[in-house]
Amino acid sequence: MKRTMQWLPVTVATVTLSAGLSACGGGSSIGEATGAVTSGQVTGSYYENAKVCFEDKVKKATCDAASPVARTAPDGSFSLKGQGAVVATVDTDAIRHEALGDKGSAITQKLVFRAPLGRSAFISAISTELTAAMDANGGDFADASKKLAAKIGTAEANLLADINKLGGNDLAKLKAEAAAVNAAIAAAIAQGGTVDLGQALAGALAMNNIQNVVVIFAENRGFDNLYGLFPGANGIPGVNPTSTSSYVPQKDFDGSTLPVLPPTWGGMTLAGQSTVITQAQSANLPNKPFQIDDANSPIYMSSSVITRDLVHRFFNNQMQINGGKNDKFAAYSDAGGLSMGYYDGSKMKLWNIAKQYTLADNFFMGAFGGSFLTHQYLICACAPTYPNADAATSPAKGNISAVTLDASGNLVGLTPGTGNPTSVLNGAPVYLKDSTITPKDASGMFYAVNTMQPPYQPSGNNAAAVAAYADPSKATTLPVQTQTNIGDELTSKGVDWAWYAGAWNAALADAPNATRSVIYGGKVQFQPHHQPFNYYSRFDPATAAGAAERASHLKDFDASFLQDAAAGKLPAVAFYKPQGNLNQHPGYANVADGDAHVADVITKLQASPQWKHMLIVVTYDENGGFWDHVAPPKGDRWGPGTRLPTLLVSPYAKKGFVDHTQYDTASILRFITNRYALPVLPGLTARDKALVANGAKPMGDLTGALTPVPQE
């Protein structure tokens, strides 16, 4: 059918917003002063029959419930009565014209465009990116315009122009940027469901700039333990003025308030340290958090001192959290009062980096407990399985934990053992069996939740008949795992990735030795259970395919990581696991050495040719048994657990920003999944469904810390 085209004049009415404003829908305001008209054009191409309306003030990228609606003419022009920020929906009933007067083509992918308030003359992918940049910087048009123009390499005036009428390099640059933004918008819309479209658009536009993701996975520190004094963060109650809570005193086993903190059993410091704090010195501390590195305290320990380790296990962590009250950390710790200690983190190098970029203060352990399970959760959002653990022939049949459940099947705690004290002031708790494997669930499956060893070398267990394997007869050797993990999905998509481990090559060389000097030993303290991919069948070292996968994806930090970064050859996704003495784990590492090391790695990454489009995520595997005051949201049976510190460092990270968005360890997987359009791992879906069912929000994907335009 022949279509008659009528070209409407493009005008933008200027009105004064005053008493004519009326609140509507989700809270937006539409100016209805006499004669107020907003006119403009939906461009990039020219979009006919696009739906145009005023944007809801709360639900960005959606129409206000009381807004008039207009449809665009063949040249993309529209006119709305009133004034407000404008949103244009280009759905499959719209038509794209590449030139005025052409036949046009069908729209196959829905798009949504936005424009800043009062600047709707030309609504496009570029105006959408500009609006998202303003959302991220608090509404500063001048700053957003300057940075977006610099990013694209064009004049600021071109951002809100009809780019079809530009020429030369400006046209080419803006068309290329618009195509990239359109792809990001389409990806955001494709998330569908209950996802907030405005947030999804902002996240997709920010994510679109990241070409390299580097995850640095440190060890065993809760948020309050290192960043509880950070300005603007939800820090330690009664100590940090920006804390949003009051301190809940620690309770004894029976729920009564402890008059003082229990002693730190065996003393606070690791044997051999120049500073020694004994059990007697640690007794009778007030029932509240205390500063470990307070030079005026009789129990002063600097950040260079290695403290004793603290229990950090699957069931213990849940018992300490105590339904979100976080009031039994001291009771269910084998280190008593030390669990309540914190540092003045302002002395750390990473603290200064956090001040420059973004610190997330609402980021939780993906799984309850210790390093073994949280590393697995980092790569698969799942718990490892141990089929038929109770079989007569199973080496692990004696390693099934004994737990007590309530009438509804909910965990009460580990079953107390003989000699369990009536009060934690008299001694650490004693359990019937706190071991590596859960009791059988309703499906008949057992899960490994506390430290078990890889079935392949390097492992904490000595070699099997096949030297590359760990002895499968050992109760702590985990059977080979086959669940889908993020490495599988990246490989299937053709996205390059690698896990770089400190001292990996040294541990491989150490593995055949009857007496190890690197694996769980010496200065290096290589931790095999911190190498999650080494549990999976894809990396079987005794097969040609497995050996090739290991060579491609399991790499040594010292031999490869910094060299790859300097040469601009890091893969799109890189995980870095520091060796033991540099990972900040109590019991064999201090805070200061790991802090200096990770800060130095960040400095070297910032010098990489890849830095301009890099996101560095510095986080911790788990809390290490240290108290934190923020209640984790209620999720599924695996977590989330205690809150962790997380730094997001990137040219696209918000500057000097504390991000309060709810995240967990698998938010890293969410980011990678969304950035590279990967299939969603089942554990991510299960976690978000559980959170929503329990009245919480789904976990974020880290984009709340990012902006669509570079900040440096």
N, C-alpha and C positions, 0 to 999 in steps of 0.2 A: 504494500500500500504506500502510495506517495505521501510524504509528510511535508506539510507547509511549515517552514521555519520562520519564526518571528524573533528578531534580535532586539532584546530589551536594553534600554540604556542602563549603564551601571553607575549608580550614585550611592553615596554613603551619607545618610542624614546624621547631623551632629545635634545632639540634644543634651540637656543638663539633667542628670539624675538627681532627683530631689524627692519631694513629697509624692511624686507620681509612682514611686517604687512600691511594689507589692510582693510579699513573700509567697511563694508557691511551691508545690511539689515537695521535693526533698530539702528545700531551703534556699533555692535560687531567687533572684530578684529580677523582674522584668520591668523596664521603664515603660510607662504607659502615658507619659505626658502628652498633651495635645500635639499631634503632628509628628510624634516620634516614629521614625521609620529607619530600619536597618536594611541596607541593600548591599549586594556584593555579587561575587562570581565564584563558582566552584571550578577550580582549574588544576592544571598540571598537564592533563589533557583538558578538554571541555566536557563536563559531565551533565548530561540531560536527564531530567526526571529524578535527580537526587533529592532526598528529603532533607529539608533545612529547618532548624528550630533553634530556640534559645536553650543553652545548656543548663542542666540542673547544677546548682551550686555545690551540692554534696557529691552526687553521683556523676562524676566527670564523664564526658563523652556520651551522655544520654540526654534525652529531651526532658526539660522541665514539664511536669504534669499539666501546667496551665499555659504552656507556650503555644502560640499560633504555629502552624506548620505550613511551609511553602514547598512547592516543587520547582526545580530549576528548568529554565528554558533551554533550547538546544545549545546556546552559548554558555550555559552554566549559570546564568544570572538568576537572581531571586530578590524578593522584597518581603520583609516581615514588619508588621506593626509592632512597635516597641523597641527596646534596646537591651542588649545583654551580650554575653559571650555566645558565639554561634557554633553549632555543631552540624555537620553535614554527613548524612549516611548515604553512601553510594552502594546500593544493593543490586541484586541481579536483574531487577526491573529497570535499571538505569541504562543509559547508552553513552559510550565514550566516543568523543569526536577528537581526532588528532588535529584537525584543521577546521576552521569555521566553514560550514556549508557542506562538509563531506557526509557520506552516507552514515557513518558511525558503525560501531561494533558493540556486541553484547558484553556485559560485565559478567565475568565468571567467578570473581572472588570479591566478596563484600569488603568494603573499606569504610572507615569512619575518619573524617577530618575535623580538626578543631581550629579555632582562631582566637587570639587574645581579645579581651573586651575592648571594643572601640576600634578594632583593626581587622574588620571583616571584608574589606574590599576584595581581597583575593584569598579564598580558602583553599588550601592545598595540603599535600604531604609536608611541604616545607613549613607552612604556618602551624601544622600540627606538631612538628618537632620543636618549633620555637615556643609554642604554648607549653609543651612538656618541660622545656628548659626553664620557663618561668615558674611553673609549679614547683620545680626542684629548688629554685633559688629564692623563693618567697615572693615572687611576682615582679622581680626587677627586669623590666623590658630591656633597658639599655644594656645591662650586663649580658642577658641571654642573647640579644641580637648581635652584640659584638663578638661573642664567643662562637655562635653558630656560623656567622659569616666567615670568621677566621678558619673554622673547621672545614668549611666547604671551599674556601678560597675565592670568595666573591664579595661584592659590595653589600653593605647592610640593606640598602634600598631595594636590592633584588629579592630579598627574602619574602616580602609581602607585595610582590609584583606579579603580573601575568608572565610567567617564565617563557611561555610560548612566543612572546614578542621580543625576547632577548636574542642576542646573537653570539657567535664565536664561542670562546671558552666558557663564558658565563652560562650559556644555554646548555652546553655539554655537562658542565659540573652540576648544575641544578637538576638536570634530567637524571643524571646518575644518582644523585642524592635522593631524589624523589622515588626512584625505583627501589633503592635500598629501604627507604622508610615505608613504602607501600608493602614491601615484603614483611617488614616487622609488624606493621599494622594487621596484615592478614594473619600472621602467626598468633598475634594477641587475640584476635577475634576467634580463631580456631580453638582456643582453650575452652570457650563456651561454658556451659554449666552455670554455676553461681559466681564465677569469677567477676570481680568488679572491673568493668571494661576500661574505665579511666586508669586504674592502677595497672591493668594488663598492658594498655597502650604505653604508659610511661615506662614500665619495665621492659617491654620489647624494644622500645626506642633506645633505652640506655644499654641494654644487653647487646644490641646490634653492633655496637662499637668495639666490643671485646673480641679479640682474635686469639688471645692466649690466656688461659686460666692456670695459675700456679697456686697449689694448695700446700701450705707448710703446716704440718701436723705435729705440734709439740705435745707435752705430756703433763697430765695430772695437776692442773691448777683450776680452781673455781674462780668465778668472776670476782667475788668479794676478796678472795685471797690475794689477788694482784691489782685489781682495778677498783676496789671498794671505795677509794678516796677520789676517784676521777671526777673532776668538775662536770656537772650537767648529767652525770649518770645516776641511775638508781642504785646507789651504793649503800654502804653499811649504815643501818639505822642508828641514829644518835651520834654518828661520827661524821658522815657526809651530809651536808645540809640539803642536797638534792635527792636524798633517799625518799621514796614514796611510802615507806612502811615504818612501823614501830618494831623494836626488837622483841622477839618472843623468847623468853628464857628457856634454857635447856632443861629437859625433864629426865627423871630417872626411869628405870624399867617400868615401874608401876604407874607412871604418869605424874608423879609428884615433882614439884620444882626442886631442882638441885640447889642446895645452899651455896655451893661453890662448884667449880669445874673439877672433874676427877683428875688425878695425877696423870701424867704421860708415862705409861708403863714402860719401864726400862730406860727412861730418860728421853730427852727431846732430840739429842744430837746423835748422828751416826758415829760409831766407834772409830777412833783415829782422827777425829777433827780437832783442830787446835782450840776451838771453843767447846766446852763441855757443860751441858745443862742436865743435871741428874733428875731422877724421878722425884727425889725429895724437894729439889728446888722448884719443880713444876707444880707442887701441891698447893691447894687452897687459893687458886686464882679466882677472882670474882666471876660470877656466872654471866659473862658477856664476852664479845669478841675482844681479842687483845692484839697489839701490834708486836709482831715477832722481832722486827728490827728497830725497836725503840731503844736508842742508846742509853736512855735513863732508866731502863727496866733491869731488874736483877736477872732476868732470863733473856737478855739481849742476844740475838743471833743475827749477824749481818746476812745479806743475800748471797754471800760467798760461802756460807756454812751449809753443809749438807745435813738436813734434819733426818731423823728416822723416818721410815716409810709409815704410811697409814693404810688401814684396810680399805680397799675400794673394789667391792665385789657386787655381783648382781642383786642378791637378796638383801645384803646389808644396806646398799644404797636406798632401796625402797623403804626399809625399816627406818633409816635416818630421816628420810623425807617425811615419813609419817603422815601421809595423806595431804601433803602440802604445807604442814605446819613447820617443817624443818627444825623440829625441837628435840630430836633424838640423835643428833650427830655425835655428841660426846658420849652418850650412853652406848651406842652400837658401834663404837670405834675401838680398835685395839690400841689406839694411841691416846685415848682419853681426851684431855683438854687441848692437846695440840691441834685437834680438828677445828678449833675456834680461832686459830691464828690467822693473821693477815700481814701483808707488807705495805710499806709506804712506796707504792709503785712509781711515784713521781721521780724516783732515782733511776728508773730503768730507761734504756734507750728506746725500747718499744713504746713506752708511754709517750715519748716525744713524737714518735711516728704516728701514734693514735691521735695526738692533738692536731697533727697536720692533715690527717685524712679522716676516716670514719671508724668509730668504735661502736660495735653492736653490743647493747647491754641487755638484750632479751633473747639470747641465743643459748639453747639447751643441748645437753648431751643427747644424741639420737637414741641411745640405749642406756638402760641402767647399768651401773657396775664399773667394770674395769676395762683395761686397754684391749684385751683380746676381743671382746664383743664389740666395743665401740669402733675398732678398726674394721671389723667385718661390716658393721652398719654403714660405715663411710663408703664402702664400695658396692654394697648390694641392698641396703635398707632391709636387712634380714638377719636372722640368727642361724648359725651353723647347725646342721642336723647330725645326730648320732643314732642311726637306725638300730633297733634291737639292742640297745645298750644294756638291757637286763638279761640278755640271753646267757645261758650257762657258759658259752664259749667266748663271751665278750670280755676283752681285757678291762673294760671300764665298768663292769657290773658293780664294783664296789665304790664307784664314784658318783652315785646318784644322791643328790642332796635330800635331806630330810626337812620338810617344811610343814607348817601348820596352816590350815585353811579355815575360813569361817563357814557358816552354813550355806552361804551363797557361792562358795568356791573361791573367794578372794583371799589373797595372801595375808596372813596375820604376821608371819615371820618365820625365820629358821627355828626349828624345834630346839628348845634348850637342852643342854646336855648335863651329865652328872658333874656336880661341882659349880654349876652356874651361880654366881653370887646373887644375893637378894637386892643389892644396890651396886651401881657401877662405882661408887666411892670405895668399894671393897675389892674391886678387881674387874678386869675386862670380861665381857660376856663369853660364855662357853656354849657351844652348840653340839647337838648330837652328830650332825654331819653337814658341814658347809663345804661342798665339793664342786666339781666342774660341770655337772650335768643336771638338768631339771628332771623332776619326776615326769613320768609319761603323761602326755596330754590326752584329750578326748579322742584325738585321731590316732593315738597309739605311737606318736612320735616323741623322741627325746631330743633335747636341744643342748648344745654346748654353750655355756654362758660365762664360765670363768676359764682362766688360762689353760689352753691346750696347745700342743705343739704342732707345727706343720708336718704333713706327711712326707714332704720333700726337704732336702737339705738346702740351706742351713736351717737346722732344727735344734731345739733344746735336747732332743733325744738322739742318741748315737745312731750311726748308720745301720741299715738293714743288710740283708744279703746282697741286694742291689745298692751299691754305695751311695747312689744319688737319693735314696729314700731314707726316711727315718724308720726306726724299728717299730713295726705295727703291733707288736706284742705288748708294747708299753701302754699302760692305762691312760697316759696323757697324750698319746699320739692320736690326733683327730683323723677319722676317715676322710678320704678325698671328697671335696665338695663339688657340686655340679650346678648349683643355682646360677641363674643369670646375674651377672654383675655389670657395673658401668663400663668396665674394660671390654666385655663382650659386645656391648651395644655400640661403643665408639668404634671398635674394629669393624663391626658389620656395616657401619655407616661410612667407613673409609676415613674416619677422623683419627689422626695420629695422637698417641698418648704414651706416657711412660710413668712408672713408679721409680723414683730415684731414692735409694736408701744409703744413708751414711754407713760406711764400712761394709757394704755388701760384698765386695770382692774379698776383703779380708776375712769375712765370715765364711764365705765359700771355701777359702783355703784352710780355714780352721776346722771345718766340719769333720774331716776324716780323723782328726786327732782324738785319741782316747782321753787326753786331758786338754780341755779347750783354754785358750788364752784370750780370745776375743768374744766368743759367744757366752753371754752372761758372765764375763770375766774381764780382768785387766782394767786398764784405763778406759777403753772404748765402750765396754758393756753393751755389745750388740744384742738386741732383743728380737729373737726370731718370731715371737708372737705378735710383733708389730708389723709384720710383712703379710698383709691379708691375701694378696694374690697367690702367694706360695702355698695356699691350701687348695687350689682349684685344679681340676683335671686338665684344663687347657695348658697348664704350665708344667706338665709331667716332664722332668728333665731326662728321663730314660727313653723318650720317643723323639724322633726327628722333628715332628711337628711341635712338640712341647719345647724342645731346645731352641727352635727358631723363635717361638713366641717369647721365651725368656730373654733371648738376645735382643729382641725388638722392644720389649716393654719393661723388663726388670733390670734396672741399671744402677751403677755405682755413682754416688754423689761426687766423690773425689775425682773419679776418672772422667766424668761426663757433664755433670749439671752446670757448673759455672762456665765450662768451656762452651757448651751448647748455648748458654745465655749470651755470652760475649760474642759468639759468632752469629747470633740471631737465628739459631736452629733449634730452639726449644720446641717440642711438639705442642699442638693446640691445647692439650690438657696435660699438665705435669703435676704429679704429687711428689712432695719431698718429705722424707722421714729422717730427721736428724739421728745420728748415732746416740747411744745411751747417755754418755756423759755430757751431751749438749742438748738434751731434750727437756730439762728442768724437772725430771721425775724425782720426788723425794726418795731417799734411801740409797741413791747412787749418783745423783746430780743436784747441783744447786741452781738457784734462780739466776744468778749473775752471768754465769758462763753461757747458758742457753740464750739469755737475753742479748748478750753481745754478739753471739754467733748469728742468730736469726736477723738481728738488725743489720749485720754486715752482709748477709745474703740479700736482703732487700736493697741495700745500697748498690750492690753489684747488678741486681735485676733492673734497677732504675737506669743503669748505664747501658743496658742491652738495646740493640736496635729494635727489639720487639716491645720495648716499654710503652710506646705511644698508644698501644691498643691492648695493654695487659691489665689483668686483674689479679692481684695477690691476695689470697685469703690466709691469714695467720690465725689458727685456732688451736684448740687443745682437744685431745681425745676424750678426756673425762676430768672430773674434779679432784681426783687423787685422795678422796676421803675428807676433803676440806668442806666446811660449812659454807652455805650461801643462803641468804635470807629470802630469795624470791621463789615462790611456789611454782614448780613446773606445771604446765597445763596437763590435764588428764588425757592421755592418749590410749595406746594399746598395751598389750602385755609386755612389750619390750622397752617402752619408754614413752615420752622423753624423761630424762633424768635431770640432774642438777645443772644449774646455769654455768656457762663458760664464757671467758673473754674471747672476743673475735675482732680482729682488725681487718678492714677492707681497704686496700691500698691500690690506687690506680689514678691515672690522669683523669679518669671519669668518676672517681669517688668524690662525694661531697666533702668539702673542706671543713675541718674543725667541727665535725658533726657527730652527735651521738644518736645512733639509729635505734629506736625503740620497737621496731618491727619484730614480731615473733618468728624466730628461726630455730632450727635444730641442725644437727650434724648433716642430715640428709638434705638440708637446704642447698648445700653444695651440689648434690646430685640434681636437685631441681633446677638449679642454674644451668648446669651442663646439659641436662636433658632438654630444657627449653631453648638454649642457645644453639644446639646442634640438631634440633628436631628429632630427638631419639624416642623410641617407645618408652612409656612410663613404667618403671620397675614396680612390681606389685606391692612392695612394701611402702612405697610412697603413697599410693592410692589408699592402702589400708590405714596408714597413719592419719591421713587427712580425714578420712571417713570417721575414724574413731574420735578424733578431736572434735569434729562437728557434732557427733552424737553425744559427746559429753559437754556440749555448750561452749566449746572453745573455737577459735579461728583455725583454718588450715595454716600450715607453715608457709612462710614466705620463701622467695627464691633468691634473696640477697639484693634484688634490684632496688629496694628501698634506699640503699646506700649510694646509688649511682645516679648520674645525670646524663641527658642525651648529648651534652656538649662537653669537651674537655675543660678542666679547671686549671690546667697549667700547660 
